[in-house]
Amino acid sequence: MGARDGQGMRVDPQRVFDLAVTAAVLPLAAPVMLVVATLVRLAMGPPVLFRHTRTGLHGRLFTLCRFRTMRAGLFGESDEVRLTGVGQFLRSFSFDELPQLWTVLRGDMSMVGPRPLLPQYGDRYTPEQARRHEVRPGITGLVQVSGRNALTWDQKFALDVWYVDHRSIGLDVQILLRTIGAVVRRAGVSAPGAATMPEFMGEDRQMPPIG
């Protein structure tokens, strides 16, 4: 429950926290984003940003932007084939995620929360797994500091739901601090035997890793 300001308006402490952290990080991130945009443009040409639809709070769809890491490919080509050397570097240090700071300002995402996933996953979740949409998705989250893509989908969703049930500003601060170490270690960037993460097909319908 949010507090109320002097005019009776409800103030969401988590939203205030998101805006404060984003305002502090953006001036530091802006020069890095300029360098990354230049690298992507030189290595892969336009467009520099990759836009895709993801599922957010209460199942609402929104547009998420990230720096491109893959070249355009032929039908059936795996992510491993399409992932460029520059793209692999950007993913290793999560530089491709930086444009999502603007999505936090827009209100579609939080700094911390379950990662936003593809809309087609919607009818594949169990009711318990779908609870991950009770909060805004995040740039980083409990999954990202607990193994990232080295975890199975079941493990990820269990962590997401645990976060929903225990969410607090204190927990968000802990996760943000742990994120720094996770990025430096570059652990769990890819699933075992895959360039990224195999598609979530629902319980008992998991596809093997591609690549």
KOLGUTI-547096 format. One line per 2 residues: for each residue x, y, z of N, C-alpha, C. Coordinates in nm, 4 decimals, always signed. Layout:
<nodes>
X:Y:Z:X:Y:Z:X:Y:Z ~ ...
</nodes>
This chain:
<nodes>
+0.0847:-0.1194:+0.0000:+0.0000:+0.0000:+0.0000:+0.0879:+0.1240:+0.0000 ~ +0.0573:+0.2199:-0.0841:+0.1358:+0.3409:-0.0892:+0.0868:+0.4425:+0.0132
+0.1763:+0.5311:+0.0509:+0.1387:+0.6400:+0.1402:+0.0637:+0.7454:+0.0598 ~ +0.0025:+0.8407:+0.1324:-0.0700:+0.9484:+0.0651:+0.0016:+1.0801:+0.0902
+0.0058:+1.1635:-0.0151:+0.0679:+1.2946:+0.0017:-0.0329:+1.3920:+0.0618 ~ +0.0049:+1.5209:+0.0699:-0.0798:+1.6196:+0.1357:-0.2117:+1.6424:+0.0662
-0.2242:+1.6067:-0.0618:-0.3481:+1.6268:-0.1365:-0.4315:+1.4989:-0.1443 ~ -0.3912:+1.3971:-0.0705:-0.4667:+1.2726:-0.0695:-0.4312:+1.1780:-0.1820
-0.3316:+1.2145:-0.2630:-0.2896:+1.1270:-0.3718:-0.2033:+1.0138:-0.3169 ~ -0.2246:+0.8941:-0.3673:-0.1458:+0.7804:-0.3210:-0.0072:+0.7825:-0.3840
+0.0945:+0.7712:-0.3017:+0.2329:+0.7708:-0.3476:+0.2874:+0.6291:-0.3381 ~ +0.3380:+0.5764:-0.4480:+0.3928:+0.4426:-0.4525:+0.5424:+0.4509:-0.4200
+0.5852:+0.4018:-0.3032:+0.7274:+0.4115:-0.2664:+0.8181:+0.3417:-0.3674 ~ +0.7721:+0.2312:-0.4244:+0.8546:+0.1590:-0.5225:+0.8768:+0.2438:-0.6473
+0.7720:+0.3165:-0.6886:+0.7845:+0.4025:-0.8062:+0.8793:+0.5185:-0.7787 ~ +0.8694:+0.5761:-0.6591:+0.9608:+0.6840:-0.6205:+1.1045:+0.6324:-0.6198
+1.1235:+0.5120:-0.5682:+1.2567:+0.4500:-0.5659:+1.3089:+0.4303:-0.7079 ~ +1.2248:+0.3792:-0.7968:+1.2654:+0.3583:-0.9360:+1.3105:+0.4885:-1.0016
+1.2317:+0.5937:-0.9820:+1.2638:+0.7220:-1.0436:+1.3934:+0.7796:-0.9866 ~ +1.4140:+0.7641:-0.8565:+1.5350:+0.8169:-0.7937:+1.6592:+0.7442:-0.8450
+1.6517:+0.6108:-0.8529:+1.7668:+0.5337:-0.9002:+1.7938:+0.5633:-1.0472 ~ +1.6894:+0.5701:-1.1277:+1.7067:+0.5976:-1.2700:+1.7675:+0.7355:-1.2927
+1.7218:+0.8337:-1.2177:+1.7757:+0.9685:-1.2303:+1.9234:+0.9734:-1.1937 ~ +1.9648:+0.8899:-1.0987:+2.1052:+0.8861:-1.0585:+2.1912:+0.8108:-1.1602
+2.1345:+0.7069:-1.2213:+2.2113:+0.6207:-1.3115:+2.2208:+0.6780:-1.4532 ~ +2.1162:+0.7434:-1.5005:+2.1129:+0.7896:-1.6398:+2.2297:+0.8790:-1.6791
+2.2686:+0.9784:-1.5987:+2.3835:+1.0607:-1.6390:+2.5125:+0.9799:-1.6563 ~ +2.5291:+0.8753:-1.5764:+2.6469:+0.7897:-1.5891:+2.6351:+0.6963:-1.7086
+2.5116:+0.6522:-1.7359:+2.4900:+0.5554:-1.8438:+2.4879:+0.6196:-1.9819 ~ +2.4532:+0.7479:-1.9907:+2.4371:+0.8139:-2.1207:+2.5634:+0.8066:-2.2072
+2.6840:+0.8386:-2.1551:+2.8034:+0.8267:-2.2392:+2.8300:+0.6837:-2.2846 ~ +2.8015:+0.5860:-2.1961:+2.8197:+0.4455:-2.2321:+2.7242:+0.4071:-2.3447
+2.5993:+0.4532:-2.3366:+2.5007:+0.4224:-2.4402:+2.5413:+0.4823:-2.5743 ~ +2.6026:+0.6000:-2.5716:+2.6493:+0.6619:-2.6965:+2.7584:+0.5774:-2.7612
+2.8515:+0.5277:-2.6795:+2.9586:+0.4426:-2.7319:+2.9013:+0.3112:-2.7852 ~ +2.8105:+0.2515:-2.7097:+2.7501:+0.1250:-2.7515:+2.6719:+0.1432:-2.8818
+2.5955:+0.2514:-2.8924:+2.5188:+0.2777:-3.0145:+2.6109:+0.2891:-3.1351 ~ +2.7261:+0.3533:-3.1155:+2.8235:+0.3666:-3.2247:+2.8797:+0.2310:-3.2642
+2.9115:+0.1480:-3.1666:+2.9637:+0.0137:-3.1955:+2.8624:-0.0697:-3.2724 ~ +2.7381:-0.0645:-3.2284:+2.6332:-0.1425:-3.2957:+2.6146:-0.0945:-3.4391
+2.6135:+0.0362:-3.4582:+2.5950:+0.0930:-3.5930:+2.7084:+0.0504:-3.6857 ~ +2.8313:+0.0533:-3.6356:+2.9468:+0.0164:-3.7178:+2.9498:-0.1338:-3.7469
+2.9105:-0.2142:-3.6474:+2.9203:-0.3600:-3.6626:+2.8035:-0.4203:-3.7390 ~ +2.6831:-0.3647:-3.7216:+2.5637:-0.4273:-3.7793:+2.4793:-0.3345:-3.8646
+2.5143:-0.2054:-3.8656:+2.4333:-0.1114:-3.9408:+2.3037:-0.0791:-3.8684 ~ +2.2198:+0.0043:-3.9296:+2.0914:+0.0376:-3.8665:+1.9945:-0.0794:-3.8767
+1.8945:-0.0856:-3.7868:+1.8749:+0.0039:-3.6727:+1.9651:-0.0336:-3.5555 ~ +1.9910:+0.0631:-3.4707:+2.0753:+0.0398:-3.3539:+1.9966:-0.0293:-3.2437
+1.8685:+0.0047:-3.2329:+1.7841:-0.0525:-3.1285:+1.6951:-0.1631:-3.1836 ~ +1.6708:-0.2621:-3.0997:+1.5792:-0.3705:-3.1314:+1.4554:-0.3522:-3.0448
+1.3403:-0.3363:-3.1065:+1.2150:-0.3151:-3.0344:+1.1301:-0.4410:-3.0404 ~ +1.0789:-0.4808:-2.9274:+0.9923:-0.5973:-2.9259:+0.8876:-0.5840:-2.8165
+0.7777:-0.6561:-2.8346:+0.6653:-0.6493:-2.7414:+0.6850:-0.7488:-2.6287 ~ +0.6632:-0.7021:-2.5069:+0.6749:-0.7882:-2.3904:+0.5527:-0.7710:-2.3004
+0.5370:-0.8633:-2.2065:+0.4244:-0.8603:-2.1132:+0.4670:-0.7954:-1.9829 ~ +0.3870:-0.6983:-1.9381:+0.4207:-0.6258:-1.8176:+0.3208:-0.6449:-1.7057
+0.3058:-0.5415:-1.6253:+0.2196:-0.5464:-1.5065:+0.0767:-0.5838:-1.5441 ~ +0.0212:-0.6834:-1.4751:-0.1159:-0.7323:-1.4954:-0.1404:-0.7780:-1.6404
-0.0334:-0.8217:-1.7067:-0.0483:-0.8752:-1.8420:-0.0547:-0.7709:-1.9516 ~ -0.0352:-0.6438:-1.9161:-0.0404:-0.5380:-2.0178:+0.0840:-0.5437:-2.1062
+0.0654:-0.5295:-2.2376:+0.1768:-0.5353:-2.3314:+0.2425:-0.3978:-2.3439 ~ +0.3732:-0.3974:-2.3618:+0.4468:-0.2733:-2.3824:+0.5651:-0.2996:-2.4757
+0.6244:-0.1927:-2.5267:+0.7388:-0.2045:-2.6165:+0.8678:-0.1878:-2.5386 ~ +0.9544:-0.2864:-2.5491:+1.0834:-0.2850:-2.4816:+1.1929:-0.2621:-2.5857
+1.2891:-0.1765:-2.5539:+1.4009:-0.1488:-2.6447:+1.5315:-0.1959:-2.5823 ~ +1.6166:-0.2505:-2.6659:+1.7512:-0.2864:-2.6228:+1.8439:-0.2696:-2.7428
+1.9710:-0.2608:-2.7184:+2.0648:-0.2515:-2.8294:+2.0693:-0.3849:-2.9044 ~ +2.0763:-0.3769:-3.0362:+2.0828:-0.4982:-3.1174:+2.2091:-0.5771:-3.0858
+2.1933:-0.7088:-3.0778:+2.3078:-0.7972:-3.0570:+2.3173:-0.9034:-3.1662 ~ +2.2139:-0.9140:-3.2498:+2.2106:-1.0162:-3.3538:+2.1896:-0.9539:-3.4911
+2.2488:-1.0140:-3.5897:+2.2242:-0.9729:-3.7278:+2.0949:-1.0357:-3.7760 ~ +2.0365:-0.9755:-3.8787:+1.9179:-1.0351:-3.9397:+1.9567:-1.1700:-3.9978
+1.8731:-1.2699:-3.9776:+1.9082:-1.4042:-4.0232:+1.8030:-1.4642:-4.1136 ~ +1.8375:-1.5775:-4.1701:+1.7456:-1.6529:-4.2531:+1.6525:-1.7340:-4.1638
+1.5381:-1.7732:-4.2181:+1.4424:-1.8517:-4.1409:+1.5074:-1.9803:-4.0918 ~ +1.4933:-2.0075:-3.9642:+1.5462:-2.1302:-3.9075:+1.6865:-2.1172:-3.8509
+1.7532:-2.0035:-3.8748:+1.8866:-1.9862:-3.8188:+1.8780:-1.9711:-3.6676 ~ +1.9707:-2.0329:-3.5968:+1.9681:-2.0286:-3.4512:+2.0243:-1.8962:-3.4006
+1.9933:-1.8651:-3.2754:+2.0474:-1.7446:-3.2131:+2.1993:-1.7497:-3.2096 ~ +2.2547:-1.8692:-3.1921:+2.3999:-1.8838:-3.1845:+2.4666:-1.8376:-3.3136
+2.4025:-1.8647:-3.4270:+2.4576:-1.8246:-3.5567:+2.4424:-1.6745:-3.5771 ~ +2.3306:-1.6177:-3.5342:+2.3001:-1.4769:-3.5585:+2.3699:-1.3831:-3.4610
+2.4096:-1.4318:-3.3447:+2.4738:-1.3482:-3.2440:+2.6123:-1.3052:-3.2929 ~ +2.6355:-1.1742:-3.2983:+2.7631:-1.1223:-3.3470:+2.8645:-1.1137:-3.2331
+2.9918:-1.0911:-3.2695:+3.0952:-1.0750:-3.1684:+3.0694:-0.9550:-3.0804 ~ +3.0285:-0.8419:-3.1409:+2.9935:-0.7231:-3.0640:+2.8732:-0.7523:-2.9747
+2.7738:-0.8230:-3.0307:+2.6557:-0.8567:-2.9537:+2.6870:-0.9443:-2.8340 ~ +2.7770:-1.0391:-2.8518:+2.8163:-1.1270:-2.7411:+2.8841:-1.0464:-2.6307
+2.9676:-0.9509:-2.6710:+3.0338:-0.8641:-2.5729:+2.9303:-0.7818:-2.4963 ~ +2.8350:-0.7233:-2.5682:+2.7326:-0.6407:-2.5035:+2.6496:-0.7223:-2.4056
+2.6132:-0.8439:-2.4447:+2.5343:-0.9294:-2.3562:+2.6137:-0.9711:-2.2337 ~ +2.7440:-0.9945:-2.2518:+2.8267:-1.0393:-2.1402:+2.8265:-0.9394:-2.0267
+2.8234:-0.8094:-2.0606:+2.8250:-0.7051:-1.9588:+2.6889:-0.6357:-1.9441 ~ +2.5855:-0.6919:-2.0086:+2.4486:-0.6397:-2.0007:+2.4359:-0.4965:-2.0539
+2.5301:-0.4532:-2.1397:+2.5196:-0.3204:-2.1992:+2.3980:-0.3090:-2.2910 ~ +2.3545:-0.4219:-2.3464:+2.2388:-0.4179:-2.4369:+2.1103:-0.3797:-2.3637
+2.1104:-0.3910:-2.2292:+1.9908:-0.3623:-2.1511:+1.9743:-0.2131:-2.1173 ~ +2.0768:-0.1325:-2.1408:+2.0749:+0.0064:-2.0940:+1.9573:+0.0902:-2.1442
+1.9105:+0.0743:-2.2710:+1.7961:+0.1550:-2.3141:+1.6695:+0.1330:-2.2313 ~ +1.6658:+0.0263:-2.1542:+1.5476:+0.0004:-2.0734:+1.5329:+0.0993:-1.9580
+1.6374:+0.1785:-1.9321:+1.6248:+0.2842:-1.8320:+1.5132:+0.3813:-1.8709 ~ +1.4975:+0.4069:-2.0011:+1.3907:+0.4953:-2.0476:+1.2543:+0.4304:-2.0249
+1.2490:+0.2979:-2.0322:+1.1239:+0.2266:-2.0084:+1.0832:+0.2362:-1.8620 ~ +1.1827:+0.2423:-1.7733:+1.1544:+0.2626:-1.6312:+1.0959:+0.4015:-1.6095
+1.1542:+0.5018:-1.6725:+1.1017:+0.6376:-1.6611:+0.9581:+0.6450:-1.7115 ~ +0.9295:+0.5696:-1.8173:+0.7961:+0.5691:-1.8777:+0.6944:+0.5009:-1.7882
+0.7410:+0.4157:-1.6974:+0.6516:+0.3496:-1.6044:+0.6127:+0.2080:-1.6410 ~ +0.6678:+0.1561:-1.7506:+0.6348:+0.0190:-1.7910:+0.7198:-0.0844:-1.7186
+0.8351:-0.0420:-1.6659:+0.9244:-0.1337:-1.5971:+0.9716:-0.0718:-1.4671 ~ +1.0293:-0.1556:-1.3811:+1.0970:-0.1122:-1.2597:+1.2456:-0.1422:-1.2731
+1.3245:-0.0882:-1.1831:+1.4661:-0.1246:-1.1825:+1.4825:-0.2720:-1.1475 ~ +1.3984:-0.3213:-1.0551:+1.4072:-0.4605:-1.0099:+1.2711:-0.5268:-1.0252
+1.2724:-0.6490:-1.0742:+1.1487:-0.7250:-1.0906:+1.1716:-0.8438:-1.1811 ~ +1.0720:-0.9274:-1.2015:+1.0858:-1.0384:-1.2961:+1.1133:-0.9846:-1.4369
+1.1981:-1.0505:-1.5111:+1.2279:-1.0050:-1.6459:+1.1031:-1.0164:-1.7340 ~ +1.0769:-0.9178:-1.8207:+0.9597:-0.9238:-1.9084:+0.9785:-1.0278:-2.0175
+0.8791:-1.1119:-2.0359:+0.8892:-1.2213:-2.1321:+0.7930:-1.2018:-2.2486 ~ +0.7997:-1.2929:-2.3452:+0.7225:-1.2822:-2.4688:+0.5726:-1.3027:-2.4439
+0.4881:-1.2312:-2.5181:+0.3428:-1.2448:-2.4998:+0.2915:-1.3858:-2.5259 ~ +0.3555:-1.4580:-2.6193:+0.3060:-1.5920:-2.6516:+0.3234:-1.6913:-2.5371
+0.3984:-1.6540:-2.4340:+0.4122:-1.7410:-2.3178:+0.2872:-1.7371:-2.2297 ~ +0.1993:-1.6405:-2.2545:+0.0887:-1.6130:-2.1640:+0.0031:-1.7331:-2.1285
-0.0325:-1.8157:-2.2289:-0.1198:-1.9295:-2.2009:-0.0416:-2.0546:-2.1626 ~ +0.0891:-2.0391:-2.1432:+0.1725:-2.1544:-2.1046:+0.2053:-2.1555:-1.9560
+0.1793:-2.0440:-1.8882:+0.2081:-2.0382:-1.7453:+0.1060:-2.1176:-1.6653 ~ +0.1511:-2.1733:-1.5545:+0.0568:-2.2220:-1.4542:+0.0018:-2.0993:-1.3806
-0.1108:-2.1127:-1.3094:-0.1616:-1.9980:-1.2332:-0.0571:-1.9412:-1.1368 ~ +0.0241:-2.0267:-1.0772:+0.1271:-1.9793:-0.9848:+0.2351:-1.9022:-1.0594
+0.2785:-1.9537:-1.1731:+0.3812:-1.8851:-1.2513:+0.3327:-1.7492:-1.3014 ~ +0.2047:-1.7406:-1.3349:+0.1480:-1.6158:-1.3869:+0.1482:-1.5046:-1.2834
+0.1680:-1.5374:-1.1564:+0.1723:-1.4355:-1.0522:+0.2919:-1.3422:-1.0677 ~ +0.3877:-1.3779:-1.1510:+0.5028:-1.2909:-1.1767:+0.4593:-1.1574:-1.2350
+0.3371:-1.1515:-1.2918:+0.2875:-1.0280:-1.3513:+0.2116:-0.9401:-1.2519 ~ +0.2176:-0.9755:-1.1238:+0.1542:-0.8918:-1.0222:+0.2375:-0.7680:-0.9891
+0.3610:-0.7643:-1.0392:+0.4477:-0.6469:-1.0214:+0.5038:-0.6080:-1.1573 ~ +0.5577:-0.4865:-1.1672:+0.6215:-0.4447:-1.2918:+0.7448:-0.5300:-1.3192
+0.7714:-0.5623:-1.4440:+0.8958:-0.6327:-1.4764:+1.0150:-0.5420:-1.4520 ~ +1.1333:-0.6018:-1.4361:+1.2510:-0.5233:-1.4012:+1.3666:-0.5391:-1.4974
+1.4573:-0.4407:-1.4937:+1.5813:-0.4501:-1.5707:+1.6677:-0.5621:-1.5144 ~ +1.6708:-0.5716:-1.3818:+1.7381:-0.6823:-1.3157:+1.6406:-0.7426:-1.2160
+1.6783:-0.8560:-1.1601:+1.5877:-0.9213:-1.0674:+1.6560:-1.0319:-0.9907 ~ +1.5794:-1.1012:-0.9105:+1.6339:-1.2088:-0.8289:+1.6932:-1.3190:-0.9164
+1.6314:-1.3451:-1.0306:+1.6833:-1.4471:-1.1224:+1.8214:-1.4080:-1.1737 ~ +1.8400:-1.2791:-1.2075:+1.9654:-1.2338:-1.2662:+2.0822:-1.2428:-1.1682
+2.0556:-1.2401:-1.0391:+2.1637:-1.2504:-0.9409:+2.1716:-1.3898:-0.8798 ~ +2.0906:-1.4822:-0.9313:+2.0872:-1.6184:-0.8757:+2.1248:-1.7252:-0.9781
+2.1768:-1.6826:-1.0927:+2.2171:-1.7815:-1.1927:+2.1775:-1.7463:-1.3345 ~ +2.0815:-1.6559:-1.3493:+2.0400:-1.6065:-1.4809:+2.0001:-1.7229:-1.5714
+2.0568:-1.7332:-1.6900:+2.0144:-1.8358:-1.7857:+2.0717:-1.9738:-1.7576 ~ +2.1528:-1.9861:-1.6532:+2.1967:-2.1191:-1.6106:+2.0860:-2.1914:-1.5350
+1.9805:-2.1173:-1.4972:+1.8672:-2.1759:-1.4266:+1.7654:-2.2323:-1.5248 ~ +1.6865:-2.3278:-1.4792:+1.5760:-2.3785:-1.5600:+1.4602:-2.2799:-1.5521
+1.3638:-2.2941:-1.6431:+1.2459:-2.2081:-1.6382:+1.1724:-2.2242:-1.5048 ~ +1.1571:-2.3473:-1.4564:+1.0877:-2.3688:-1.3287:+1.1573:-2.2950:-1.2148
+1.2902:-2.2997:-1.2134:+1.3656:-2.2305:-1.1096:+1.3462:-2.0789:-1.1205 ~ +1.3466:-2.0283:-1.2428:+1.3263:-1.8843:-1.2630:+1.1903:-1.8397:-1.2126
+1.0873:-1.9130:-1.2495:+0.9524:-1.8732:-1.2102:+0.9329:-1.8821:-1.0592 ~ +0.9955:-1.9809:-0.9962:+0.9858:-1.9920:-0.8504:+1.0493:-1.8697:-0.7834
+1.1616:-1.8238:-0.8360:+1.2269:-1.7047:-0.7823:+1.1426:-1.5794:-0.8074 ~ +1.0819:-1.5728:-0.9261:+0.9952:-1.4586:-0.9574:+0.8802:-1.4469:-0.8581
+0.8148:-1.5584:-0.8313:+0.6999:-1.5572:-0.7399:+0.7457:-1.5268:-0.5973 ~ +0.8618:-1.5794:-0.5581:+0.9158:-1.5474:-0.4257:+0.9379:-1.3973:-0.4148
+0.9895:-1.3360:-0.5202:+1.0113:-1.1914:-0.5186:+0.8788:-1.1162:-0.5043 ~ +0.7779:-1.1594:-0.5761:+0.6466:-1.0949:-0.5660:+0.5969:-1.0965:-0.4211
+0.6163:-1.2078:-0.3530:+0.5664:-1.2229:-0.2162:+0.6507:-1.1492:-0.1116 ~ +0.7754:-1.1163:-0.1458:+0.8655:-1.0558:-0.0469:+0.9189:-0.9197:-0.0923
+0.8588:-0.8615:-0.1914:+0.9079:-0.7381:-0.2509:+0.9144:-0.6244:-0.1498 ~ +1.0254:-0.5528:-0.1508:+1.0430:-0.4357:-0.0659:+1.1571:-0.3529:-0.1228
+1.1650:-0.2276:-0.0795:+1.2745:-0.1428:-0.1246:+1.4077:-0.1980:-0.0746 ~ +1.4098:-0.2501:+0.0469:+1.5324:-0.3097:+0.0996:+1.5803:-0.4260:+0.0148
+1.4876:-0.5123:-0.0277:+1.5243:-0.6249:-0.1129:+1.5741:-0.5745:-0.2485 ~ +1.5093:-0.4707:-0.3027:+1.5530:-0.4152:-0.4310:+1.6955:-0.3619:-0.4224
+1.7280:-0.2950:-0.3125:+1.8645:-0.2436:-0.2942:+1.9641:-0.3591:-0.2921 ~ +1.9309:-0.4662:-0.2201:+2.0195:-0.5822:-0.2162:+2.0417:-0.6400:-0.3555
+1.9336:-0.6528:-0.4322:+1.9440:-0.7117:-0.5661:+2.0260:-0.6216:-0.6580 ~ +2.0066:-0.4903:-0.6489:+2.0855:-0.3979:-0.7312:+2.2342:-0.4096:-0.6987
+2.2688:-0.4193:-0.5717:+2.4091:-0.4337:-0.5332:+2.4653:-0.5675:-0.5810 ~ +2.3868:-0.6728:-0.5699:+2.4328:-0.8043:-0.6163:+2.4442:-0.8086:-0.7682
+2.3647:-0.7250:-0.8372:+2.3700:-0.7212:-0.9833:+2.5072:-0.6764:-1.0322 ~ +2.5679:-0.5833:-0.9613:+2.7012:-0.5349:-1.0004:+2.7998:-0.6514:-1.0044
+2.7991:-0.7337:-0.9005:+2.8875:-0.8496:-0.8967:+2.8548:-0.9506:-1.0045 ~ +2.7248:-0.9723:-1.0305:+2.6839:-1.0687:-1.1327:+2.7292:-1.0244:-1.2713
+2.7223:-0.8928:-1.2982:+2.7656:-0.8415:-1.4287:+2.9166:-0.8565:-1.4440 ~ +2.9904:-0.8267:-1.3392:+3.1364:-0.8385:-1.3449:+3.1787:-0.9834:-1.3680
+3.1103:-1.0763:-1.3018:+3.1452:-1.2183:-1.3173:+3.0994:-1.2744:-1.4513 ~ +2.9985:-1.2105:-1.5129:+2.9428:-1.2531:-1.6420:+2.8939:-1.3979:-1.6359
+2.8407:-1.4368:-1.5228:+2.7948:-1.5746:-1.5032:+2.6516:-1.5907:-1.5522 ~ +2.6237:-1.7050:-1.6168:+2.4878:-1.7395:-1.6546:+2.4305:-1.6607:-1.7699
+2.5165:-1.5999:-1.8537:+2.4664:-1.5211:-1.9666:+2.3881:-1.6090:-2.0633 ~ +2.4353:-1.7314:-2.0853:+2.3699:-1.8243:-2.1775:+2.3289:-1.9509:-2.1039
+2.2230:-2.0134:-2.1543:+2.1843:-2.1439:-2.1016:+2.2857:-2.2476:-2.1481 ~ +2.3058:-2.3555:-2.0728:+2.4007:-2.4584:-2.1140:+2.3685:-2.5116:-2.2542
+2.4676:-2.5038:-2.3446:+2.4505:-2.5542:-2.4800:+2.3726:-2.4646:-2.5725 ~ +2.3482:-2.3379:-2.5322:+2.2702:-2.2462:-2.6151:+2.3328:-2.1078:-2.6114
+2.3006:-2.0267:-2.7142:+2.3529:-1.8905:-2.7190:+2.2761:-1.7993:-2.6247 ~ +2.1482:-1.8268:-2.6036:+2.0672:-1.7449:-2.5144:+1.9917:-1.8359:-2.4178
+1.8608:-1.8475:-2.4354:+1.7773:-1.9325:-2.3500:+1.6733:-1.9992:-2.4378 ~ +1.6555:-2.1313:-2.4267:+1.5536:-2.1970:-2.5082:+1.4148:-2.1441:-2.4775
+1.3263:-2.1506:-2.5748:+1.1904:-2.1004:-2.5593:+1.1160:-2.1757:-2.4502 ~ +1.0369:-2.1009:-2.3738:+0.9526:-2.1632:-2.2722:+0.8272:-2.2172:-2.3403
+0.8061:-2.3476:-2.3308:+0.6938:-2.4117:-2.3983:+0.5834:-2.4541:-2.3021 ~ +0.6034:-2.4295:-2.1739:+0.5061:-2.4743:-2.0755:+0.5521:-2.6035:-2.0122
+0.4887:-2.6420:-1.9042:+0.5281:-2.7627:-1.8332:+0.5147:-2.8858:-1.9230 ~ +0.6175:-2.9722:-1.9184:+0.6201:-3.0985:-1.9925:+0.6279:-3.0794:-2.1439
+0.6614:-2.9554:-2.1889:+0.6744:-2.9332:-2.3328:+0.7996:-2.8542:-2.3654 ~ +0.9034:-2.8694:-2.2805:+1.0233:-2.7902:-2.2986:+1.1023:-2.8346:-2.4208
+1.1482:-2.7355:-2.4983:+1.2321:-2.7620:-2.6129:+1.3770:-2.7732:-2.5676 ~ +1.4578:-2.8560:-2.6321:+1.5997:-2.8613:-2.5992:+1.6664:-2.7319:-2.6425
+1.7819:-2.6954:-2.5833:+1.8543:-2.5750:-2.6220:+1.8866:-2.5754:-2.7714 ~ +1.8825:-2.4576:-2.8340:+1.9150:-2.4425:-2.9749:+2.0625:-2.4110:-2.9899
+2.1250:-2.4682:-3.0905:+2.2624:-2.4323:-3.1183:+2.3588:-2.5440:-3.0867
</nodes>
